[in-house]
Amino acid sequence: MSIRRLPETLVNRIAAGEVVERPASALKELIENALDAGADTIAVTLRQGGLDGIAVTDNGHGIAQGEIALALERHATSKLPDEAIEQVRTLGFRGEALPSIGSVSRLTLSSRQPGADGWRLICDNGAIAPLVPCAMPAGTRVEVDGLFARVPARRKFLRSARSEYAACLDIVRRLAMARNDVSFVLEHDGRRVLSLPGGQDREDRVAQIIDRELADNHVIVALEREGVSLAGVASLPTFHRGSADHQYLFVNGRPVRDRLLVGAVRGAYADFIARDRHPVLALFLALPVEEVDVNVHPAKTEVRFRDPAFVRGMIVSGLRRALDEAGMRVANRPEAGSGDLWQREPAAMAEMAALAAQGMPFGPSGAGAGTGPGVGAMSRGGAYGGAPLLGDRQARFSGFAPSGRAEPAPPTAPAGQDAREFPLGVARGQVARTYIVAEAEDGLVIVDQHAAHERLVLERMRRALADGAVARQALLLPEVIELDEPACDRIEARIPELAELGLEIERFGPAAMLVRAAPALLGLSDVAGLVRDLADDLAALGDATSLKARLDLVAATMACHGSVRAGRILSVAEMNALLREMEVTPHSGQCNHGRPTWIKLAHGDIEKLFGRH
């Protein structure tokens, strides 16, 4: 077979496969062109998530009449005045975007320079029509219709309109964060989704785009060293999310996805945040252009640094310094009235603990639930029909309610309980409001109360799910939770699955969800935080995960929110009841994230610590 030159239209389609993967890729290139053109106002219009149409209008300096046709030729650009590609200072520089998009769609390019006439050029899947005059304000408007309509092999690999819209929205958010001096407007299917005025403070724009609560729960990052500067906004360690999707990283104003930067962020927060949680932040790294290579991939989202160790050290140092300056600031605090729970147990609890010792299930549905008015009220829910006795809100109305005075815990085991009877021993106290200390026959047991209870709640939820009987508890007042629109779309698509887990939820406008009921096992603790984490989990799981796997992972998220938190003081009866259920629950030796829930110091180990052996 002889060698031949490929037709120009086919060459452009091949190139488009690298530059234009989906509507969001085309949108990114068009917005970057507008920013490079000096625009301070950019309007974006989408139809069906960009599948049917994309339009980007700016008020930049426009394109001269004689250069409009040249703009649709490959490797024609105004952004490299010479051949020093290592000195790139603009977002675009390859000259591939417009011809690539025009080869796989119907592209309409309209532009007018100040003081000149406007002109329009249409490129229909590679076929360029003659230039015609048009009336328009100064600037440029690019319309893309029917992306991949004539390339069915590529079109069928695109995702749903909702998924493509979520990707487009993410692109607009990232570029809007990078340029807080520019006004951005985004409309989708005739509805205005985003309106950001130009000239905003960086902190205000980041909080408006990512999470409004970040405005009160962040630290300012600012560090300069050897000509390199790091600036941005980072959340307090106690303000975190379930996935890393809320981390935005920029290099010289360019949004990037770089493993080195992500790893540096993880390292900076390593001592402050759980491994399965992720901070919320937007970091802007500025360094000399010769110190970074942006010509790594046609999508220009990957970069290479000349001195990666220095860059990593900048990020870790900048974040650590900002977090150190935050001092004792936290985004959430233990329950204010938790100190009242440290008291001598009422008689009802001694009876409850005795029942637990006989193997009765730990929770409101046990056989002794009729003892005391509060417990009797909870027992009417049937099997798993009420919140666990350790639930923060239900505990006030159960037999664990305060007895009216605060007294130290008794120094000996409660009546009828002996350390020799139980593998995990009998509770003697609590350390740092987080760890239960128990005396066993052969040593000292220390239990992480949150990790242990998280596992117990998960196992209860799994059993209830297997039996098809996850009870739900209606909220007295339905709770409205504001989320971004893609997150609401993900949750709305999973409403039937979430209902199986006892979460009754419905759409409440474009960017909010309404919760009417929650799983009774969770005690109705932090419904808003639960729904936000579920949205993050569903984003990470995707559509390919099986129903069983999704339910299992979502149940783990729910269990974490329904567990007794570190920082809450427990009564001795609560601690003993927790120990008893751990002894009869499978996998209770580790939490849902693989960490141990308890450790034991044998008598011999303790004697060695004191030099007795």
URSUL-V258319 format. One record per backbone hydrogen bond with DSSP energy under -0.5 kcal/mol. NH is the residue of the N-H (numbers start at 1). CO is the residue of the C=O. If there is no record, write none. Layout:
NH/CO ; NH/CO
//
This chain:
11/7 ; 12/8 ; 13/9 ; 14/10 ; 15/11 ; 16/12 ; 17/13 ; 18/14 ; 18/15 ; 19/15 ; 20/16 ; 21/19 ; 25/22 ; 26/22 ; 27/23 ; 28/24 ; 29/25 ; 30/26 ; 31/27 ; 32/28 ; 33/29 ; 34/30 ; 35/31 ; 36/32 ; 37/33 ; 38/35 ; 39/34 ; 42/183 ; 43/57 ; 44/185 ; 45/55 ; 46/187 ; 47/53 ; 50/47 ; 51/48 ; 52/47 ; 53/47 ; 54/144 ; 55/45 ; 56/142 ; 57/43 ; 58/140 ; 59/41 ; 61/37 ; 67/64 ; 68/64 ; 68/65 ; 71/67 ; 72/69 ; 73/70 ; 75/95 ; 76/73 ; 76/95 ; 77/75 ; 85/83 ; 87/84 ; 88/85 ; 100/96 ; 101/97 ; 102/98 ; 103/99 ; 104/101 ; 106/145 ; 107/105 ; 107/123 ; 108/143 ; 109/107 ; 109/121 ; 110/108 ; 110/141 ; 111/119 ; 112/139 ; 116/113 ; 118/134 ; 119/111 ; 120/132 ; 121/109 ; 123/107 ; 124/122 ; 124/127 ; 125/105 ; 125/123 ; 126/102 ; 127/124 ; 128/126 ; 129/122 ; 132/120 ; 134/118 ; 136/134 ; 139/112 ; 140/58 ; 141/110 ; 142/56 ; 143/108 ; 144/54 ; 145/106 ; 145/143 ; 146/52 ; 147/51 ; 148/104 ; 149/146 ; 151/148 ; 154/151 ; 155/151 ; 156/152 ; 157/154 ; 158/155 ; 164/160 ; 165/161 ; 166/162 ; 167/163 ; 168/164 ; 169/165 ; 170/166 ; 171/167 ; 172/168 ; 173/169 ; 174/170 ; 175/171 ; 176/172 ; 177/173 ; 178/174 ; 179/175 ; 182/179 ; 183/40 ; 184/196 ; 185/42 ; 186/194 ; 187/44 ; 188/191 ; 189/46 ; 191/188 ; 193/186 ; 194/186 ; 196/184 ; 197/195 ; 199/180 ; 200/180 ; 200/197 ; 205/201 ; 206/202 ; 207/203 ; 208/204 ; 209/205 ; 210/206 ; 211/207 ; 214/211 ; 215/212 ; 216/213 ; 217/214 ; 219/234 ; 221/219 ; 221/232 ; 222/220 ; 223/230 ; 225/228 ; 228/225 ; 229/286 ; 230/223 ; 231/284 ; 232/221 ; 233/282 ; 234/219 ; 235/280 ; 236/217 ; 239/236 ; 240/238 ; 241/278 ; 246/243 ; 247/244 ; 248/246 ; 248/281 ; 249/256 ; 250/283 ; 251/254 ; 252/285 ; 254/251 ; 255/253 ; 256/249 ; 257/301 ; 262/258 ; 263/259 ; 264/260 ; 265/261 ; 266/262 ; 267/263 ; 268/264 ; 269/265 ; 270/267 ; 272/269 ; 273/269 ; 277/274 ; 278/241 ; 280/239 ; 281/246 ; 282/233 ; 283/248 ; 284/231 ; 285/250 ; 285/283 ; 286/229 ; 286/284 ; 291/288 ; 292/289 ; 293/304 ; 294/292 ; 296/294 ; 296/302 ; 297/294 ; 300/297 ; 304/293 ; 306/291 ; 308/305 ; 311/307 ; 312/308 ; 313/309 ; 314/310 ; 315/311 ; 316/312 ; 317/313 ; 318/314 ; 319/315 ; 320/316 ; 321/317 ; 322/318 ; 323/319 ; 324/320 ; 325/321 ; 326/322 ; 327/324 ; 329/326 ; 338/335 ; 339/336 ; 340/337 ; 341/338 ; 342/339 ; 343/341 ; 349/346 ; 350/346 ; 351/347 ; 352/348 ; 353/349 ; 354/350 ; 355/351 ; 356/352 ; 357/353 ; 358/354 ; 358/355 ; 359/356 ; 360/355 ; 363/361 ; 366/363 ; 369/366 ; 370/367 ; 371/368 ; 372/370 ; 376/372 ; 377/373 ; 378/374 ; 379/375 ; 380/376 ; 380/377 ; 381/378 ; 382/379 ; 385/382 ; 388/521 ; 391/388 ; 395/391 ; 396/393 ; 397/394 ; 398/394 ; 398/395 ; 401/398 ; 407/405 ; 417/414 ; 421/418 ; 422/419 ; 425/422 ; 426/439 ; 428/437 ; 429/437 ; 431/435 ; 434/431 ; 435/431 ; 436/447 ; 437/429 ; 438/436 ; 438/445 ; 439/426 ; 440/438 ; 440/443 ; 441/419 ; 443/440 ; 444/601 ; 445/438 ; 446/599 ; 447/436 ; 448/597 ; 449/434 ; 449/447 ; 452/448 ; 453/449 ; 454/450 ; 455/451 ; 456/452 ; 457/453 ; 458/454 ; 459/455 ; 460/456 ; 461/457 ; 462/458 ; 463/459 ; 464/460 ; 465/461 ; 466/462 ; 467/463 ; 468/465 ; 469/464 ; 471/469 ; 473/518 ; 475/516 ; 479/515 ; 481/479 ; 481/513 ; 482/480 ; 483/511 ; 488/484 ; 489/485 ; 490/486 ; 491/487 ; 492/488 ; 493/489 ; 494/490 ; 494/491 ; 495/492 ; 498/494 ; 499/495 ; 500/496 ; 501/497 ; 501/498 ; 502/499 ; 503/498 ; 504/502 ; 504/517 ; 505/503 ; 506/514 ; 508/512 ; 512/509 ; 513/481 ; 514/506 ; 515/479 ; 515/513 ; 516/504 ; 516/514 ; 517/504 ; 518/473 ; 520/471 ; 522/519 ; 523/520 ; 524/519 ; 525/522 ; 527/525 ; 530/526 ; 531/527 ; 532/528 ; 533/529 ; 534/530 ; 535/531 ; 536/532 ; 537/533 ; 538/534 ; 539/535 ; 540/536 ; 541/537 ; 542/538 ; 550/546 ; 551/547 ; 552/548 ; 553/549 ; 554/550 ; 555/551 ; 556/552 ; 557/553 ; 558/554 ; 559/555 ; 560/556 ; 561/557 ; 562/558 ; 563/560 ; 567/433 ; 568/433 ; 568/565 ; 569/567 ; 572/343 ; 575/571 ; 576/572 ; 577/573 ; 578/574 ; 579/575 ; 580/576 ; 581/577 ; 582/578 ; 583/579 ; 584/580 ; 584/581 ; 585/581 ; 585/582 ; 588/585 ; 590/587 ; 591/595 ; 594/591 ; 597/589 ; 598/589 ; 599/446 ; 601/444 ; 602/600 ; 603/442 ; 606/602 ; 607/603 ; 608/604 ; 609/605 ; 610/606 ; 611/608 ; 612/607 ; 613/607
//
